[in-house]
Amino acid sequence: MTLWTVLHILTLLGVLAGAAVAVWLKDLLAAVIALAASSLLLSLAFYLLQAPDVAIAEAGIGAALTTAIYVLAIRKTRRREEG
């Protein structure tokens, strides 16, 4: 395996781990941060696949704008999930 293949696999495993952690967490703000980290790793995966325009869009919209909207929504509700 080459270094690029290992880097692709580690990046995608990080995306999956971030998404799984976001589902597992009860603190909604921490879950949003985990989703943002997962989105940033996904933008890195797009960049490694030589799609920089998609990577910039994912970082800007997927990580930044969506995270800001989620944080604003959490501020209007309870921070911890009940149940």
N, C-alpha and C positions, 0 to 999 in steps of 0.2 A: 504494500500500500504506500502511496506517495503521501507527502505532507499535506497536499491540497485535499486529498480524500479524507484524511484524518481530521482536518480542519472543518470540512463539510459535515462530517458525522458528529463531531463535538458541538458544532453550532446547532444542528438540528436536534440533538439530544438536549441541549440547553433550552431550546424553544419548547420542547415537550415537557421538560421539568418545570419550567416557569408556568406553563399552562396548568399542569397538575397541581402545583403549589397554590395557584390562584383559586382553583376549585376547592382545595382542602382547607384553606384558611377561613376562619370565622370573622376576623377583623377585615371589614370591607376595604379600608384604606390600604392595608397591607396587600390585599388581593389585587387591588388596582395597580399597585407598584410592581407586583409580580407580573401582571399582564403587560405593563409598560416595558419591563425588562425582556419579557418574551418577544414583544414586538421589535425592540431594538436588535435582539439577536436574529430575528427574522429578516430585518433590513440588512444585517451583516451577511446573512445567507444569500440574499438577492445580490448583494455587491460581489460576493465570491463567485456567483454564477454569471458575472459580467453583465448585470442589468442595473447600472447605477441610477437610471431614471426611476425605476421601480423601487430601488432601495431608498432614494430620497423621498419619494412619495410615502412609503411605508413609515419612515422615520418621522416625517412631518405630520402626517395625518394619523397613522396608526399608533404611534408612541406619544406624540406631543398633544395633538388636539383631542383625541379620544380620552387620554388620561385626564386632561383638564376638564372635560365635560363630566367624566365620572367623579372627579373630586368635587366639583361643584354640586353634583347631585347628592353625593354623600354628605356634604355640609348641610343640606336641607333635611336629611333624614337621620336615623340613628347610625352610629358608626359600626356597631357590632351586630352581626346577624343573630337572630333569636332562634333557638331550636336545638 
